[in-house]
Amino acid sequence: ELGGADTPSEEAMGVLKDVLSGRIPLRIQGRMQHDILAAFRLADEFELRFTLLEATEAYKSIDEIKATNTPVVFGPIYVNAPGSRAFTSEVDESRLHTFKSLLDAGVTTALTAHELRDEDGLAQQAMYARRLGVSLSDATRAVCSTPAAILGLSGEVGTIESGKRADVVLWSGEPFTGSSKPVMVLIGGE
């Protein structure tokens, strides 16, 4: 029984119970290794499954991530931290190889631009991944089918198949190269 000033509201307690039971998926943002490892300790203590977000220092914890079969939504990839990240030490040990290292280890990994727009959006993040040695098929999966699977939406989106929503981007050349650009976007097949 919880009590005192820090007692959550009845509504919040209902959400917490749904997270603990697994009815609501849990996502934990952890950039630094100690935050990532703390997430695993919490998950172990409460028998929780979660998706790890951002994971800047995931290269230091690949064994733990792989052993627990924890999916990762990695990113953004950058040399110099953009936006508010530039003012925190949480990104000081970012490595360009982290995304590829997660994929090479067999970790279910999606790619995100996480709040970046325009030139540093998701397509640009996939281009960075390609320049860092990620195959076209892995980069495409990381922005299409893997996020759909992590979100539990693979029956609707993520791949081109009969019966799915048909959200498709057509490129002028090979996707995720500097010389290609989107020429058509289909949403729901239109």
Phi, psi and chi 1 to 4 in degrees:
 res  aa     phi    psi   chi1   chi2   chi3   chi4
   1 GLU       -  126.8 -174.1   72.7   25.3      -
   2 LEU   -91.6  147.9  -65.6  174.0      -      -
   3 GLY  -156.9  168.4      -      -      -      -
   4 GLY   100.0 -174.5      -      -      -      -
   5 ALA   -66.5  -26.6      -      -      -      -
   6 ASP   -93.3   11.5  -66.8  -29.8      -      -
   7 THR   -68.0  125.8  -57.0      -      -      -
   8 PRO   -68.2  157.5   15.5  -20.1      -      -
   9 SER   -64.9  164.5   67.7      -      -      -
  10 GLU   -60.7  -39.6 -168.4  171.1  -48.1      -
  11 GLU   -63.5  -45.8 -179.1 -178.3   21.5      -
  12 ALA   -65.0  -37.2      -      -      -      -
  13 MET   -64.1  -36.1 -175.0   56.8   88.8      -
  14 GLY   -63.1  -41.7      -      -      -      -
  15 VAL   -65.4  -44.3  172.0      -      -      -
  16 LEU   -59.4  -42.6  179.9   58.2      -      -
  17 LYS   -62.4  -39.0  -73.9  178.5 -178.4  176.8
  18 ASP   -67.1  -34.9  -75.1  -15.2      -      -
  19 VAL   -66.4  -47.3  168.4      -      -      -
  20 LEU   -62.7  -32.3  -68.6  171.5      -      -
  21 SER   -83.4  -12.1   71.8      -      -      -
  22 GLY    91.5    0.4      -      -      -      -
  23 ARG   -70.3  -30.0  -74.0 -170.6  -63.7  -86.2
  24 ILE  -112.2  123.1  -66.5  178.8      -      -
  25 PRO   -65.3  143.4   -9.4   18.2      -      -
  26 LEU  -102.7  131.1  177.1   61.8      -      -
  27 ARG  -120.3  133.5  -65.7 -176.1  -60.8  -91.3
  28 ILE  -123.7  124.3  -61.5  176.4      -      -
  29 GLN   -86.3  121.5 -179.8 -176.9   31.0      -
  30 GLY  -141.0  114.6      -      -      -      -
  31 ARG   -92.6  -50.4  -66.3  178.8 -176.8  146.2
  32 MET   -87.1  154.3  -60.2  176.1   79.6      -
  33 GLN   -56.0  -43.0 -177.6 -174.8   32.9      -
  34 HIS   -64.8  -30.5   68.2  -92.8      -      -
  35 ASP   -71.5  -39.4  -67.0  -30.8      -      -
  36 ILE   -62.7  -46.3  -65.6  168.0      -      -
  37 LEU   -67.1  -35.1  -64.3  177.6      -      -
  38 ALA   -63.5  -37.4      -      -      -      -
  39 ALA   -62.3  -40.4      -      -      -      -
  40 PHE   -66.9  -38.2  -75.9  118.2      -      -
  41 ARG   -64.4  -42.7  -73.4 -169.7  -60.2  -86.0
  42 LEU   -62.7  -46.4  176.9   73.6      -      -
  43 ALA   -61.9  -39.9      -      -      -      -
  44 ASP   -65.7  -44.6 -173.5   52.8      -      -
  45 GLU   -62.0  -39.8 -179.9  177.1  -14.3      -
  46 PHE  -104.9   10.3  -68.8   98.0      -      -
  47 GLU    52.7   53.7  -62.1  178.6    5.5      -
  48 LEU  -108.2  150.0  -61.8  169.8      -      -
  49 ARG  -107.6  145.4  -62.0 -119.3  -17.8  112.4
  50 PHE  -149.6  166.3   68.4   95.8      -      -
  51 THR  -107.8  130.4  -61.3      -      -      -
  52 LEU   -88.0  127.2  179.4   60.7      -      -
  53 LEU  -106.8  147.0  -54.5  180.0      -      -
  54 GLU    67.9  -65.3  -79.3 -160.5   57.0      -
  55 ALA    56.5   44.7      -      -      -      -
  56 THR   -51.6  -44.9  -55.7      -      -      -
  57 GLU  -101.8   29.9  -66.8 -176.8   13.1      -
  58 ALA   -60.6  -26.5      -      -      -      -
  59 TYR   -59.9  -22.5   63.7   92.7      -      -
  60 LYS   -83.9  -12.7  -63.4  179.1  179.3 -180.0
  61 SER  -129.4   24.1  -56.1      -      -      -
  62 ILE   -58.6  -38.7  -72.9  179.3      -      -
  63 ASP   -61.5  -43.4  -68.9  -20.3      -      -
  64 GLU   -67.6  -40.1  -68.9   85.7   -6.9      -
  65 ILE   -64.3  -45.9  -65.6  167.6      -      -
  66 LYS   -67.2  -43.3 -173.6  173.5 -179.9  175.7
  67 ALA   -62.1  -30.5      -      -      -      -
  68 THR   -96.6    0.7   57.2      -      -      -
  69 ASN    54.8   40.2 -159.2   28.2      -      -
  70 THR   -86.0  122.8  -61.0      -      -      -
  71 PRO   -72.0  151.0   14.9  -16.7      -      -
  72 VAL  -125.5  134.2  175.4      -      -      -
  73 VAL  -107.0   98.5  177.9      -      -      -
  74 PHE   -92.7  143.9 -179.2   79.3      -      -
  75 GLY   130.8  174.0      -      -      -      -
  76 PRO   -82.6  162.6   29.2  -33.2      -      -
  77 ILE   -86.5  132.0  -61.3  169.2      -      -
  78 TYR  -158.8  157.5   49.2   79.1      -      -
  79 VAL   -90.8  -49.3  172.5      -      -      -
  80 ASN  -113.7  124.3  -63.8  -49.0      -      -
  81 ALA   -57.1  129.8      -      -      -      -
  82 PRO   -88.1  163.2   30.9  -34.1      -      -
  83 GLY    54.8 -141.7      -      -      -      -
  84 SER   -65.2  -21.8   60.6      -      -      -
  85 ARG   -61.5  -28.1  -72.6  173.2 -170.0   78.8
  86 ALA   -64.4  -17.1      -      -      -      -
  87 PHE  -105.5   16.2  -56.6  101.2      -      -
  88 THR  -130.6  150.8  176.3      -      -      -
  89 SER   -81.8   -1.8   62.1      -      -      -
  90 GLU   -66.5  -10.0  -68.3 -176.7  -24.7      -
  91 VAL  -118.4    7.6  -63.4      -      -      -
  92 ASP   -62.1  -28.7  -72.2   -9.5      -      -
  93 GLU  -109.6   32.4  -64.8 -166.4   39.5      -
  94 SER   -64.9  144.1  171.6      -      -      -
  95 ARG  -130.9  137.0  -61.1  -67.8 -175.4  -91.4
  96 LEU   -65.9  -25.1  -67.6  174.0      -      -
  97 HIS   -83.1   -6.3   67.3   76.5      -      -
  98 THR   -58.5  -48.3  -57.1      -      -      -
  99 PHE   -58.3  -49.4  177.6   65.6      -      -
 100 LYS   -63.8  -38.5 -175.3  171.2 -175.0  -30.6
 101 SER   -62.0  -39.6  -64.6      -      -      -
 102 LEU   -63.6  -46.1  -72.3  163.6      -      -
 103 LEU   -62.0  -45.4  -67.2  175.9      -      -
 104 ASP   -62.1  -28.4  -70.9  -12.4      -      -
 105 ALA   -82.4   -4.2      -      -      -      -
 106 GLY    84.4   16.0      -      -      -      -
 107 VAL   -79.9  132.9  173.5      -      -      -
 108 THR   -64.4  111.4  -60.9      -      -      -
 109 THR  -134.8  124.1  -50.6      -      -      -
 110 ALA  -101.0  161.6      -      -      -      -
 111 LEU  -112.6  140.0 -172.9   59.0      -      -
 112 THR  -131.9  152.8 -178.4      -      -      -
 113 ALA   -93.4  -11.5      -      -      -      -
 114 HIS    34.5   81.4 -161.9   82.7      -      -
 115 GLU    78.0   -1.1  -58.3  170.2    4.4      -
 116 LEU   -84.0  147.7  -60.9  176.8      -      -
 117 ARG  -128.0  174.4  -55.3  -71.3 -172.8  -90.0
 118 ASP    51.0 -118.1  -56.8  -38.6      -      -
 119 GLU   -63.8  -24.6  -70.1  -60.7  -45.1      -
 120 ASP  -109.3   23.1  -73.7  -42.8      -      -
 121 GLY   -69.2 -171.2      -      -      -      -
 122 LEU   -61.4  -41.8 -171.1   57.0      -      -
 123 ALA   -61.1  -40.3      -      -      -      -
 124 GLN   -65.5  -37.8 -172.3   70.7   31.3      -
 125 GLN   -62.1  -41.3  -69.4  -66.0  -58.3      -
 126 ALA   -65.4  -35.2      -      -      -      -
 127 MET   -64.1  -43.1  -72.0  179.8 -163.8      -
 128 TYR   -58.8  -44.5  -67.2  155.2      -      -
 129 ALA   -59.5  -42.7      -      -      -      -
 130 ARG   -61.4  -42.8  -67.5  -80.2  -69.4  128.4
 131 ARG   -65.3  -23.9  -72.4 -175.9 -163.5  145.0
 132 LEU   -94.6   13.7  -64.8  166.9      -      -
 133 GLY   100.6    5.7      -      -      -      -
 134 VAL   -81.2  134.7  173.0      -      -      -
 135 SER   -67.5  159.1   70.5      -      -      -
 136 LEU   -59.7  -42.1  176.2   59.0      -      -
 137 SER   -65.5  -39.7   59.4      -      -      -
 138 ASP   -67.9  -40.6  -78.0  -15.2      -      -
 139 ALA   -64.3  -41.8      -      -      -      -
 140 THR   -64.6  -45.4  -57.3      -      -      -
 141 ARG   -59.5  -38.5  -89.6 -168.0  -62.5  -82.6
 142 ALA   -67.9  -19.3      -      -      -      -
 143 VAL  -113.7   -1.4  -62.7      -      -      -
 144 CYS  -123.6  -81.4  -64.9      -      -      -
 145 SER   -73.9  -34.5   59.2      -      -      -
 146 THR   -67.0  -47.8  -59.0      -      -      -
 147 PRO   -61.2  -38.2   -8.1   10.5      -      -
 148 ALA   -60.4  -42.9      -      -      -      -
 149 ALA   -65.6  -44.1      -      -      -      -
 150 ILE   -60.0  -38.5  -71.1  171.4      -      -
 151 LEU   -82.8   -3.1  -67.7  169.5      -      -
 152 GLY    74.3   25.9      -      -      -      -
 153 LEU  -114.0   14.4  -61.8  172.6      -      -
 154 SER   -66.2  -15.8   56.9      -      -      -
 155 GLY   -76.3  -15.6      -      -      -      -
 156 GLU  -111.1  -39.7  -60.6  172.4   42.8      -
 157 VAL  -140.1  174.1  -65.0      -      -      -
 158 GLY   108.8  -27.7      -      -      -      -
 159 THR  -142.4  163.6   56.9      -      -      -
 160 ILE   -94.1  105.6  -59.3  172.1      -      -
 161 GLU  -147.2  153.5  -64.7  177.1   57.9      -
 162 SER   -58.0  134.5  178.2      -      -      -
 163 GLY    92.8   -8.8      -      -      -      -
 164 LYS   -92.3  172.8  -70.0 -168.7  175.8 -177.2
 165 ARG   -67.0  -21.3  -95.8 -162.3  -14.6 -136.3
 166 ALA    63.0   52.6      -      -      -      -
 167 ASP   -92.8  110.4  -62.7  -21.0      -      -
 168 VAL  -137.6  140.7  179.4      -      -      -
 169 VAL  -111.3  126.0  177.3      -      -      -
 170 LEU  -100.5  130.6  -59.7  174.7      -      -
 171 TRP  -105.0  158.9  -66.9   78.0      -      -
 172 SER   -74.2  -17.5   62.6      -      -      -
 173 GLY  -157.8 -154.2      -      -      -      -
 174 GLU   -60.3  128.1 -177.8  178.2  -54.6      -
 175 PRO   -58.5  150.3  -22.1   32.1      -      -
 176 PHE    64.5   33.5  -46.0  131.0      -      -
 177 THR  -117.6  155.1   61.0      -      -      -
 178 GLY   -62.4  -24.7      -      -      -      -
 179 SER   -92.3   -7.0   60.4      -      -      -
 180 SER   -98.8  148.8  -66.4      -      -      -
 181 LYS  -141.7  155.4   61.0 -176.6  178.2 -176.5
 182 PRO   -65.5  134.3  -17.6   28.3      -      -
 183 VAL  -113.1  -19.0  -66.7      -      -      -
 184 MET  -156.1  141.1 -177.5 -175.0  -61.7      -
 185 VAL  -123.3  123.2  176.4      -      -      -
 186 LEU  -103.9  130.5  -60.2  171.9      -      -
 187 ILE  -122.4  119.4  -60.7  174.6      -      -
 188 GLY    62.5   29.0      -      -      -      -
 189 GLY    82.5    2.3      -      -      -      -
 190 GLU  -118.3      -  -63.0 -176.1   21.7      -
